[in-house]
Every structure is written in C-alpha cells, then in structure tokens.
Amino acid sequence: MSLTAFVWVTAYTTSAIMAFVNPAYGLFGYFLDYYGHPPLRWWGDELPDLRWSLIISLVTLGALVICQEKLAKLKNLPHPQTKWLLMLIATTFIVTPTMAVAKDQSWEQTIEIAKLGVLYFLIVRTVRSHVHFRYLMLIQIVGALWWGWNAFEDPKRIGTRLEGIGGPDSVTSNATAAHLLAIFPLIGVLFLEGKGWERIVCVLAGVLSLNAFILCNSRGGFVALIVTGLYAILITRGRFRRKIMVGMTIGAVLFYSLMDPQFIERQSTIKNYEEDDSATSRLELWKGAIRLIQDYPLGTGGGGFAELSPVYAADVVEAYGKNRTAHNTYLLAAAEWGIAGFMFFAGFLVSTICELHRLRNISPTTANEIRMYRESYAIELGLIAVMVAGLFTNRVYAEAIYWLSAFTAILKNLYLNERKDASNSQHELSA
C-alpha cells in the first residue's frame, strides 16, 4: 500500500473512531473523503471499493445520537434557508413521479437532492463549538491545498484545461474552478485573522489552489472571481475593508505571476465570445432551456433537459454528438424542477445571504464574535462566487452550496449561544 493510501485510510478511520468523542470529528472524515475521494485517485485502487462518504455519514449520525446528552445544547432555531431547502426537496419528490421524462435518472437526482438535505442537517446539528467550526474551515482550506498540490505535481490537462483534480461533484475543470472559488474567501480571511501556523497553511493553500484555478482555465470562473472581488469591497467596511484590499492586491500580484499563455489566450475570448464555438453553443443551450421551461413550466424531472436537448438544442447536440445539459444552474433548476423548484432553490440561496447580513447587524463584542463576524464575510463571498460561476455551469447538485448554507446556520447558533452565555455571566455578576 502506498504511503498516501495508508495516511488517508488512517486519518479516515481515526475520524470515525473520534466521532464517538465528538461527532464533529466524524464530519471531518466526510470532508476528508470529499477532497481525497479514493475512486478518483491513483492510489484508490489499493483500497476496498466502499461507499466511503455514506459510511462516515452513518457513523457520524450514530455518534450524534449516542453523544447527544453530552454535547452543547442547541436551541431549536428557525433558519430561513432550511424551510426553502425542505420545499425544494418536496418539489423533487412531486415532480419525479408525475412529470419526469426520464424517470430513472430523475429518481437518482431526487435522491441526490435529498442526500444533500440530510448532509445539511448533519452539519448544522453536529458542529456546536467555535473551535470545531474553525477546524471545519481549515479542512476546506487543507482540501483546496491538496487539490492544488495534485495539480502542481501531476497536472492532467485536456487541451488547455485541467481535468480530474476535484471531488465527486467537481471533477471537471469548470466545476473544480467553481468549488475553489468557494474556498478562496476562507483562505483570505483566515490568513488575515488567523494564528501563525494557520497563516502558513493559508499561504500554501493560496498559492497552490490559485495555480490549480488558473490551470482549470474557466472563463466563467474568472468572471466570478472578478465579480466576487468587487462584491468584497462593497460589503466590507473600515479597517477590515483595508485588510481585504491588501489581501486582494497580494492575490492579484500572485495571480498575474502564475498566469500562463494558455490562460490568457482563452480568457481573451470572453470579449469576442461570438468567435468561440464553446461560448456560442452555450448561448444556444440557454435559449433551448428557456424554450423548454416555457413548454414545461412544471418541470421535466432530473435529467429532463439532457433527455430533451435533441429537441431544444438540436444543433448543439448534433455538433457534439451527444445529449447536452443546460450549462446554467438556474435554467437547469427551472427546466428540471419547474418554476416552483427554481423559486425554492433561489429562495434557499437568497435567504442564506440575508441571514449572513442579519448576523452582521449584531455588533460583535467578544473575541469569538469578532472572528465569527469575519467568517460570515468569507462564507458570503464564497456563496456569491459559486452563484456567479453557476451562471456558466451546473451547480444545482454541488455540495459546496449546501455546505456554505449549513455553515451560515452554524454561525447563527454560535452567535446566539455566545450572547446567551454573556447574558448569563452578566446576570450572575449582577446578582
């Protein structure tokens, strides 16, 4: 067995055992699988062909039930995004048996959405301390570092684009770039606010993951990166804005130094998109998706657009020789799950952002609150980045969206618990 496989399986097993000390450690094992999913790695052939993510999820769930009494208590808080997510899941279970044009595929996508909902609840209910939340952020950063190292060590490029580096839902270049965009703000904020060793990890992750992002050569990802940078300046204030701008300047210099001729050449086609076959075919797919939504406002079920693409995007299908998907998260949601499904999905995203804004309306007073205040910026920027990238690729079933929303719910729990503890201490002093 290779050293990589041995280290991975040892860390995975340790997280499963430690889950019964605190279920958060089991959750860390889940992310270990996502970022180093064995079936996608060369060393994965040395390990048993198991459903690693399902196993660690069940272990974490069992540990959560067993350890419930000794964990920090959570109030049954209403998280607005949770309601939207439940309505989206319910819609998929209604559309699939009644409207789906490819029922087997639609059931697979319905189960996928339901699994993402279960993962969302598991994350929210498991992480109950700021220490574990901080570790959760670090795991995302270390995961991006790992991908970046793989891209640096053995970049598998098809044409001018990096492929095969990401996780189970982000193995293509556009998807990998979109996921890395969700992690960049976490790297930036932790670098600005973290301890010495955290900053070292962030520097390594920043350099390697940025290089991987450039190798992905994603035009949609590059647009999303620029939009997110502008949004970061818009929503930050005071001294923190100055820190963000310094960090962005360092990142821009690093980005410029890492760019290669292939990246520059491909990004230059953004301005003259009509001369690029890939860009024009994407526009045709979007037009086809709009026509499909007009004809099927109640949805076509999971995989419905791909099934009907020979009708609604005939020229593109003929050119590529196979059925095509929408290459747009929001059009795909509406095409597959109907206008109602699109509204619930959009409500899920928008309510998460609104929740982050509400959290920042609570003026921080303690060191923990200040850290959480800054982390809320990182989560919002990551979500905005994925949402913008989603205009050019399919992210309806991407885990990062649901993680970031769950992280938002955790922050709300921690914020209110922090305020409750401070209030109790003040009451005791007064007494």
Secondary structure, 3 states (H helix, E strand, C coil): CCHHHHHHHHHHHHHHHHCCCCHHHHHHHHHHHHHCCHHHCHHHHHCCCCCHHHHHHHHHHHHHHHCHHHCCCCCCCCCHHHHHHHHHHHHHHHHHHHHCCCHHHHHHHHHHHHHHHHHHHHHHHHCCCHHHHHHHHHHHHHHHHHHHHHHHHCCCEECCEECCCCCCCCCCHHHHHHHHHHHHHHHHHHHHHCCHHHHHHHHHHHHHHHHHHHHHCCHHHHHHHHHHHHHHHHHCCHHHHHHHHHHHHHHHHHHHHHCCHHHHHHHHHHCCHHHCHHHHHHHHHHHHHHHHHHHCCCCCCCCHHHHHHHHHCHHHHHHHCCCCCCCCHHHHHHHHHHHHHHHHHHHHHHHHHHHHHHHHCCCCCCHHHHHHHHHHHHHHHHHHHHHHHCCCCCCCCCHHHHHHHHHHHHHHHHHHHHHHHHHHHHHHHHC
